[in-house]
Each structure stands twice: as structure tokens, then as C-alpha cells.
Amino acid sequence: MQKLRHVDIQDFSFKWEDNDRALFEESSETVLPNLKTFGKCRIYLVDKTPEFWWRFPNIEQLKLHFTEPGYEVDMPNLEELPLLSLELCFSRAISGYKSIGRASCVVFPSNLKALSLDRLCLTEKAVSQLARLRNLESLKLGEVYFKSEDRYGQPGYSICWDVSDYEFRALKYLNLQNVLMTEWRSSEESFPVLEQLVINNCIIQCGQIPCSFVDIPTLKLIKLIRCNKYLKLSALDIKKRSGRDCRM
């Protein structure tokens, strides 16, 4: 086991029984110094302690599906792991607008190059955390909602993803899937080196991709899957106004 480098399991449930956790966390034999990739593992969020993650001191790629209890628990602290790629999926889909900001409770490793997040609510604090990942090149968001910290839940308040004040300076690939928002705002500095934008089965009620995408010189591809005609017209307008050979 000490030489194990890669674990790839499609759907493996991980739950402690009796004294298994204590034995796992206290034994030096459970430290896997050579493990580089681990996933996809279905684990129970309430059972994970910092000692669990210390078993994999050199892990680079991690895929986790969290099974959540019916009450609030602490999120895992993955900050100290040398991860380059991280995929987090939660068992409970967002219910209306009442979800807690799960991502705001997760501290992401600073060296991440690829990040995939599913079934959570992104607060302004969470978006700020994502923007601080200076090496992040690929970001996938699935079934996420966006909310304001101070006006969340007030009647008639628009659900807007506003990244105008943030810069994702290394991001080359952005994938949005099953995302609902009333409006998406960004500035010329938000995605300075973006190359590919994929929008899959999303509802952007204003019907527009931010016009600032016209000014992204590196943009090579806008891919729309199961999107309405207004988003398609918006993408075509960006291609026309940019004057570049951006594939659709």
C-alpha cells in the first residue's frame, strides 16, 4: 500500500464503523506518501477530520462526493494539500434559495490548476476565494446558485453573478452547467486569458453573455449546449463585434 500512486473508483462509499477511524488516523501504515490521484469517492462529511487528509501528504488530484447529514457540519480544510486538481460534489442539490454557502466554508489549496464544483451556493466570499487562486486554469460550475451576502433572500432581488471586481488571471477554460442566474456581470479584466467558454443547459434570464467578452483577445471558443436563442444571439454578437475567428 505504501507504493500506491493512483486510486480510481467510480462510486465507492466510505463510512467509518466502530473504531475504524481511530485505527486509520493513528497508524503510520495508513499514510500513503506516494498517492497522487484519488477518486471518485463518496464519503460522509461528518466523519472527516483533518487527520484523515494528512494520510495523503503528496496528493495532486482528488475527486470527492460528499454525503451530507441533516444538520450543519464543518467543511473539510483542504488548504494544506498540494492539490493541482480538485472535484467536489455534494449529495444535496440546491433547494430554491435556502442553501447555505457551502463553498464559502471551503478553503481551497492555493496551487490548484483545475477545480470542479457541483451543487452549492456561491457567495461573494466564495467567489473572492476562487479569484485568489492564481494558478487556476480550468473552472467548472454545475448546479450552482449565486447570492449576495447582505440582501440574500429579499423579495424581488436578482440573482446575479457579478465578477466585475475580480480577476481570474490564469483561467483558460470556464464551464457552466445547469446554472440559473438573472444576470452575469464581468469586466475587461475579469477573464484576461480565457480561451474557451462552455455554457450547458443554463438559464441567464437577461439573455446575454457579458459584453466584456468582446475584449478578451485570447477567446477561441464559445460553446452553447441546450441554451435559448437569446444566448445564441448574444454569442454571435460577441463573435461579430470582436472581429476574431471565435468558433461557435
Helices and strands as residue ranges (DSSP letters): E 6-14, H 20-26, G 28-30, E 37-44, G 45-47, H 50-53, E 61-67, E 85-90, G 102-105, E 114-122, H 124-131, E 138-146, E 160-162, E 173-177, E 180-181, E 183-185, E 196-200, E 203-204, G 211-215, E 221-225, H 229-242
